[in-house]
Amino acid sequence: MSIIVAYNEALQNGNLEALDGVIHDDFVFNPHVGGVTMGKADLMGIAGNGAVRSENDRILFENDEVGVAHSLVHFANGSTSEAVMSFLRFKDGKIISMETGATPLSDDYKLVGSE
């Protein structure tokens, strides 16, 4: 199974055991928000609490070393939804680092073909 697919499924389902199996212990997450760096424990704390929900998850590229993914991400705190591009590095079959970039979506955004 794709590492990115396993990550997305574990995160969306709040499956901490599965997420633990796909995130490297030395994991570093550099999100697109100002100067924040998170580790594995931070990511595990977010998983399954309903704070973040994604849809239209797509893998743009993945091999044994790196992956590039895109998702529409929605936040429980009411923040503007975002189109998020993620760059992931893999080590020992797990995600060791992730960096994101995002574009805010307007309040009246509708996915083409969704109506």
Rosetta constraint file for C-alpha pairs under 8 A:
AtomPair CA 1 CA 5 HARMONIC 7.08 0.50
AtomPair CA 1 CA 6 HARMONIC 6.86 0.50
AtomPair CA 2 CA 6 HARMONIC 6.22 0.50
AtomPair CA 2 CA 62 HARMONIC 7.89 0.50
AtomPair CA 3 CA 7 HARMONIC 6.12 0.50
AtomPair CA 3 CA 22 HARMONIC 6.85 0.50
AtomPair CA 3 CA 93 HARMONIC 7.30 0.50
AtomPair CA 3 CA 94 HARMONIC 6.91 0.50
AtomPair CA 3 CA 95 HARMONIC 7.57 0.50
AtomPair CA 4 CA 8 HARMONIC 6.09 0.50
AtomPair CA 4 CA 59 HARMONIC 7.31 0.50
AtomPair CA 4 CA 62 HARMONIC 7.97 0.50
AtomPair CA 4 CA 67 HARMONIC 7.38 0.50
AtomPair CA 4 CA 69 HARMONIC 7.72 0.50
AtomPair CA 5 CA 9 HARMONIC 6.08 0.50
AtomPair CA 6 CA 10 HARMONIC 6.08 0.50
AtomPair CA 6 CA 18 HARMONIC 7.68 0.50
AtomPair CA 6 CA 19 HARMONIC 7.82 0.50
AtomPair CA 6 CA 22 HARMONIC 7.07 0.50
AtomPair CA 7 CA 11 HARMONIC 6.03 0.50
AtomPair CA 7 CA 18 HARMONIC 7.91 0.50
AtomPair CA 7 CA 19 HARMONIC 6.20 0.50
AtomPair CA 7 CA 22 HARMONIC 6.30 0.50
AtomPair CA 7 CA 23 HARMONIC 7.92 0.50
AtomPair CA 8 CA 12 HARMONIC 5.99 0.50
AtomPair CA 8 CA 57 HARMONIC 7.76 0.50
AtomPair CA 9 CA 13 HARMONIC 5.99 0.50
AtomPair CA 10 CA 14 HARMONIC 5.81 0.50
AtomPair CA 10 CA 15 HARMONIC 4.82 0.50
AtomPair CA 10 CA 16 HARMONIC 6.87 0.50
AtomPair CA 10 CA 18 HARMONIC 5.59 0.50
AtomPair CA 10 CA 19 HARMONIC 5.18 0.50
AtomPair CA 11 CA 15 HARMONIC 6.52 0.50
AtomPair CA 11 CA 16 HARMONIC 7.77 0.50
AtomPair CA 11 CA 19 HARMONIC 6.62 0.50
AtomPair CA 11 CA 47 HARMONIC 5.33 0.50
AtomPair CA 11 CA 48 HARMONIC 6.49 0.50
AtomPair CA 12 CA 47 HARMONIC 7.43 0.50
AtomPair CA 12 CA 48 HARMONIC 6.70 0.50
AtomPair CA 12 CA 53 HARMONIC 6.80 0.50
AtomPair CA 12 CA 54 HARMONIC 7.50 0.50
AtomPair CA 13 CA 48 HARMONIC 6.30 0.50
AtomPair CA 14 CA 47 HARMONIC 5.11 0.50
AtomPair CA 14 CA 48 HARMONIC 3.49 0.50
AtomPair CA 14 CA 49 HARMONIC 7.25 0.50
AtomPair CA 15 CA 19 HARMONIC 6.14 0.50
AtomPair CA 15 CA 47 HARMONIC 7.57 0.50
AtomPair CA 15 CA 48 HARMONIC 7.08 0.50
AtomPair CA 16 CA 20 HARMONIC 5.88 0.50
AtomPair CA 16 CA 44 HARMONIC 6.69 0.50
AtomPair CA 16 CA 47 HARMONIC 7.00 0.50
AtomPair CA 16 CA 48 HARMONIC 7.89 0.50
AtomPair CA 17 CA 21 HARMONIC 6.38 0.50
AtomPair CA 18 CA 22 HARMONIC 6.58 0.50
AtomPair CA 19 CA 23 HARMONIC 6.13 0.50
AtomPair CA 19 CA 44 HARMONIC 7.48 0.50
AtomPair CA 20 CA 24 HARMONIC 7.68 0.50
AtomPair CA 20 CA 44 HARMONIC 7.67 0.50
AtomPair CA 21 CA 94 HARMONIC 7.47 0.50
AtomPair CA 22 CA 93 HARMONIC 7.41 0.50
AtomPair CA 22 CA 94 HARMONIC 4.76 0.50
AtomPair CA 22 CA 95 HARMONIC 6.21 0.50
AtomPair CA 23 CA 27 HARMONIC 6.46 0.50
AtomPair CA 23 CA 40 HARMONIC 6.91 0.50
AtomPair CA 23 CA 94 HARMONIC 5.26 0.50
AtomPair CA 23 CA 95 HARMONIC 4.91 0.50
AtomPair CA 23 CA 96 HARMONIC 6.53 0.50
AtomPair CA 24 CA 40 HARMONIC 7.48 0.50
AtomPair CA 24 CA 91 HARMONIC 7.36 0.50
AtomPair CA 24 CA 92 HARMONIC 7.94 0.50
AtomPair CA 24 CA 94 HARMONIC 5.25 0.50
AtomPair CA 24 CA 95 HARMONIC 5.52 0.50
AtomPair CA 24 CA 96 HARMONIC 5.06 0.50
AtomPair CA 25 CA 40 HARMONIC 6.41 0.50
AtomPair CA 25 CA 96 HARMONIC 7.59 0.50
AtomPair CA 26 CA 39 HARMONIC 7.42 0.50
AtomPair CA 26 CA 40 HARMONIC 7.18 0.50
AtomPair CA 26 CA 96 HARMONIC 6.13 0.50
AtomPair CA 27 CA 39 HARMONIC 5.55 0.50
AtomPair CA 27 CA 40 HARMONIC 5.38 0.50
AtomPair CA 27 CA 95 HARMONIC 6.70 0.50
AtomPair CA 27 CA 96 HARMONIC 4.26 0.50
AtomPair CA 27 CA 97 HARMONIC 5.29 0.50
AtomPair CA 27 CA 98 HARMONIC 7.99 0.50
AtomPair CA 28 CA 37 HARMONIC 6.86 0.50
AtomPair CA 28 CA 38 HARMONIC 5.84 0.50
AtomPair CA 28 CA 39 HARMONIC 4.85 0.50
AtomPair CA 28 CA 40 HARMONIC 6.92 0.50
AtomPair CA 28 CA 96 HARMONIC 6.36 0.50
AtomPair CA 28 CA 97 HARMONIC 4.76 0.50
AtomPair CA 28 CA 98 HARMONIC 6.53 0.50
AtomPair CA 29 CA 37 HARMONIC 5.65 0.50
AtomPair CA 29 CA 38 HARMONIC 4.93 0.50
AtomPair CA 29 CA 39 HARMONIC 6.03 0.50
AtomPair CA 29 CA 97 HARMONIC 5.67 0.50
AtomPair CA 29 CA 98 HARMONIC 4.85 0.50
AtomPair CA 29 CA 99 HARMONIC 5.95 0.50
AtomPair CA 30 CA 35 HARMONIC 7.73 0.50
AtomPair CA 30 CA 36 HARMONIC 6.26 0.50
AtomPair CA 30 CA 37 HARMONIC 4.84 0.50
AtomPair CA 30 CA 38 HARMONIC 6.55 0.50
AtomPair CA 30 CA 97 HARMONIC 7.93 0.50
AtomPair CA 30 CA 98 HARMONIC 6.27 0.50
AtomPair CA 30 CA 99 HARMONIC 4.79 0.50
AtomPair CA 30 CA 100 HARMONIC 6.81 0.50
AtomPair CA 31 CA 36 HARMONIC 6.61 0.50
AtomPair CA 31 CA 37 HARMONIC 7.00 0.50
AtomPair CA 31 CA 98 HARMONIC 7.68 0.50
AtomPair CA 31 CA 99 HARMONIC 5.46 0.50
AtomPair CA 31 CA 100 HARMONIC 4.98 0.50
AtomPair CA 31 CA 101 HARMONIC 7.15 0.50
AtomPair CA 32 CA 99 HARMONIC 7.21 0.50
AtomPair CA 32 CA 100 HARMONIC 5.25 0.50
AtomPair CA 32 CA 101 HARMONIC 5.07 0.50
AtomPair CA 32 CA 102 HARMONIC 6.64 0.50
AtomPair CA 38 CA 42 HARMONIC 5.76 0.50
AtomPair CA 38 CA 43 HARMONIC 7.17 0.50
AtomPair CA 39 CA 43 HARMONIC 6.54 0.50
AtomPair CA 40 CA 44 HARMONIC 6.13 0.50
AtomPair CA 41 CA 45 HARMONIC 6.19 0.50
AtomPair CA 42 CA 46 HARMONIC 6.58 0.50
AtomPair CA 43 CA 47 HARMONIC 6.38 0.50
AtomPair CA 45 CA 49 HARMONIC 7.70 0.50
AtomPair CA 46 CA 50 HARMONIC 7.91 0.50
AtomPair CA 46 CA 51 HARMONIC 6.84 0.50
AtomPair CA 46 CA 52 HARMONIC 7.71 0.50
AtomPair CA 50 CA 76 HARMONIC 6.64 0.50
AtomPair CA 51 CA 75 HARMONIC 5.66 0.50
AtomPair CA 51 CA 76 HARMONIC 4.80 0.50
AtomPair CA 51 CA 77 HARMONIC 7.03 0.50
AtomPair CA 52 CA 73 HARMONIC 6.84 0.50
AtomPair CA 52 CA 74 HARMONIC 5.81 0.50
AtomPair CA 52 CA 75 HARMONIC 4.77 0.50
AtomPair CA 52 CA 76 HARMONIC 6.24 0.50
AtomPair CA 53 CA 73 HARMONIC 5.74 0.50
AtomPair CA 53 CA 74 HARMONIC 5.17 0.50
AtomPair CA 53 CA 75 HARMONIC 6.44 0.50
AtomPair CA 53 CA 76 HARMONIC 7.94 0.50
AtomPair CA 54 CA 71 HARMONIC 6.15 0.50
AtomPair CA 54 CA 72 HARMONIC 5.44 0.50
AtomPair CA 54 CA 73 HARMONIC 4.32 0.50
AtomPair CA 54 CA 74 HARMONIC 6.06 0.50
AtomPair CA 55 CA 71 HARMONIC 5.96 0.50
AtomPair CA 55 CA 72 HARMONIC 5.26 0.50
AtomPair CA 55 CA 73 HARMONIC 6.56 0.50
AtomPair CA 56 CA 70 HARMONIC 7.89 0.50
AtomPair CA 56 CA 71 HARMONIC 5.52 0.50
AtomPair CA 56 CA 72 HARMONIC 6.14 0.50
AtomPair CA 57 CA 69 HARMONIC 7.23 0.50
AtomPair CA 57 CA 70 HARMONIC 5.85 0.50
AtomPair CA 57 CA 71 HARMONIC 4.44 0.50
AtomPair CA 57 CA 72 HARMONIC 7.09 0.50
AtomPair CA 58 CA 69 HARMONIC 5.60 0.50
AtomPair CA 58 CA 70 HARMONIC 5.22 0.50
AtomPair CA 58 CA 71 HARMONIC 6.32 0.50
AtomPair CA 59 CA 67 HARMONIC 7.53 0.50
AtomPair CA 59 CA 68 HARMONIC 6.16 0.50
AtomPair CA 59 CA 69 HARMONIC 4.45 0.50
AtomPair CA 59 CA 70 HARMONIC 6.52 0.50
AtomPair CA 60 CA 67 HARMONIC 7.58 0.50
AtomPair CA 60 CA 68 HARMONIC 5.38 0.50
AtomPair CA 60 CA 69 HARMONIC 5.36 0.50
AtomPair CA 60 CA 70 HARMONIC 7.14 0.50
AtomPair CA 61 CA 66 HARMONIC 7.91 0.50
AtomPair CA 61 CA 67 HARMONIC 5.33 0.50
AtomPair CA 61 CA 68 HARMONIC 5.08 0.50
AtomPair CA 61 CA 69 HARMONIC 7.04 0.50
AtomPair CA 62 CA 66 HARMONIC 5.81 0.50
AtomPair CA 62 CA 67 HARMONIC 4.08 0.50
AtomPair CA 62 CA 68 HARMONIC 6.38 0.50
AtomPair CA 63 CA 67 HARMONIC 6.42 0.50
AtomPair CA 64 CA 90 HARMONIC 6.73 0.50
AtomPair CA 64 CA 93 HARMONIC 7.25 0.50
AtomPair CA 65 CA 89 HARMONIC 5.87 0.50
AtomPair CA 65 CA 90 HARMONIC 5.00 0.50
AtomPair CA 65 CA 91 HARMONIC 6.94 0.50
AtomPair CA 66 CA 87 HARMONIC 7.36 0.50
AtomPair CA 66 CA 88 HARMONIC 5.47 0.50
AtomPair CA 66 CA 89 HARMONIC 4.42 0.50
AtomPair CA 66 CA 90 HARMONIC 5.67 0.50
AtomPair CA 67 CA 86 HARMONIC 7.98 0.50
AtomPair CA 67 CA 87 HARMONIC 5.89 0.50
AtomPair CA 67 CA 88 HARMONIC 4.99 0.50
AtomPair CA 67 CA 89 HARMONIC 6.49 0.50
AtomPair CA 67 CA 90 HARMONIC 7.90 0.50
AtomPair CA 68 CA 85 HARMONIC 7.19 0.50
AtomPair CA 68 CA 86 HARMONIC 5.59 0.50
AtomPair CA 68 CA 87 HARMONIC 4.72 0.50
AtomPair CA 68 CA 88 HARMONIC 6.27 0.50
AtomPair CA 69 CA 85 HARMONIC 5.76 0.50
AtomPair CA 69 CA 86 HARMONIC 5.12 0.50
AtomPair CA 69 CA 87 HARMONIC 6.71 0.50
AtomPair CA 70 CA 83 HARMONIC 7.19 0.50
AtomPair CA 70 CA 84 HARMONIC 5.57 0.50
AtomPair CA 70 CA 85 HARMONIC 4.53 0.50
AtomPair CA 70 CA 86 HARMONIC 6.24 0.50
AtomPair CA 71 CA 83 HARMONIC 5.88 0.50
AtomPair CA 71 CA 84 HARMONIC 5.35 0.50
AtomPair CA 71 CA 85 HARMONIC 6.77 0.50
AtomPair CA 72 CA 81 HARMONIC 7.15 0.50
AtomPair CA 72 CA 82 HARMONIC 5.78 0.50
AtomPair CA 72 CA 83 HARMONIC 4.57 0.50
AtomPair CA 72 CA 84 HARMONIC 6.13 0.50
AtomPair CA 73 CA 81 HARMONIC 5.60 0.50
AtomPair CA 73 CA 82 HARMONIC 5.24 0.50
AtomPair CA 73 CA 83 HARMONIC 6.25 0.50
AtomPair CA 73 CA 84 HARMONIC 6.71 0.50
AtomPair CA 74 CA 79 HARMONIC 7.64 0.50
AtomPair CA 74 CA 80 HARMONIC 7.31 0.50
AtomPair CA 74 CA 81 HARMONIC 4.61 0.50
AtomPair CA 74 CA 82 HARMONIC 6.73 0.50
AtomPair CA 75 CA 79 HARMONIC 5.78 0.50
AtomPair CA 75 CA 80 HARMONIC 7.41 0.50
AtomPair CA 75 CA 81 HARMONIC 6.52 0.50
AtomPair CA 80 CA 104 HARMONIC 6.15 0.50
AtomPair CA 80 CA 105 HARMONIC 6.43 0.50
AtomPair CA 80 CA 106 HARMONIC 7.22 0.50
AtomPair CA 80 CA 107 HARMONIC 7.14 0.50
AtomPair CA 81 CA 104 HARMONIC 5.96 0.50
AtomPair CA 81 CA 105 HARMONIC 5.52 0.50
AtomPair CA 81 CA 106 HARMONIC 7.73 0.50
AtomPair CA 82 CA 102 HARMONIC 5.98 0.50
AtomPair CA 82 CA 103 HARMONIC 5.38 0.50
AtomPair CA 82 CA 104 HARMONIC 4.32 0.50
AtomPair CA 82 CA 105 HARMONIC 5.27 0.50
AtomPair CA 83 CA 102 HARMONIC 5.48 0.50
AtomPair CA 83 CA 103 HARMONIC 5.18 0.50
AtomPair CA 83 CA 104 HARMONIC 6.40 0.50
AtomPair CA 83 CA 105 HARMONIC 6.82 0.50
AtomPair CA 84 CA 100 HARMONIC 6.57 0.50
AtomPair CA 84 CA 101 HARMONIC 5.77 0.50
AtomPair CA 84 CA 102 HARMONIC 4.36 0.50
AtomPair CA 84 CA 103 HARMONIC 6.61 0.50
AtomPair CA 85 CA 100 HARMONIC 5.55 0.50
AtomPair CA 85 CA 101 HARMONIC 5.27 0.50
AtomPair CA 85 CA 102 HARMONIC 6.14 0.50
AtomPair CA 86 CA 98 HARMONIC 6.61 0.50
AtomPair CA 86 CA 99 HARMONIC 5.68 0.50
AtomPair CA 86 CA 100 HARMONIC 4.41 0.50
AtomPair CA 86 CA 101 HARMONIC 6.59 0.50
AtomPair CA 87 CA 98 HARMONIC 5.60 0.50
AtomPair CA 87 CA 99 HARMONIC 5.28 0.50
AtomPair CA 87 CA 100 HARMONIC 6.30 0.50
AtomPair CA 88 CA 95 HARMONIC 6.58 0.50
AtomPair CA 88 CA 96 HARMONIC 7.55 0.50
AtomPair CA 88 CA 97 HARMONIC 5.61 0.50
AtomPair CA 88 CA 98 HARMONIC 4.40 0.50
AtomPair CA 88 CA 99 HARMONIC 6.58 0.50
AtomPair CA 89 CA 95 HARMONIC 5.89 0.50
AtomPair CA 89 CA 96 HARMONIC 5.76 0.50
AtomPair CA 89 CA 97 HARMONIC 5.19 0.50
AtomPair CA 89 CA 98 HARMONIC 6.50 0.50
AtomPair CA 90 CA 94 HARMONIC 5.28 0.50
AtomPair CA 90 CA 95 HARMONIC 4.52 0.50
AtomPair CA 90 CA 96 HARMONIC 5.34 0.50
AtomPair CA 90 CA 97 HARMONIC 7.10 0.50
AtomPair CA 91 CA 95 HARMONIC 6.36 0.50
AtomPair CA 91 CA 96 HARMONIC 5.88 0.50
AtomPair CA 105 CA 109 HARMONIC 6.22 0.50
AtomPair CA 110 CA 114 HARMONIC 6.98 0.50
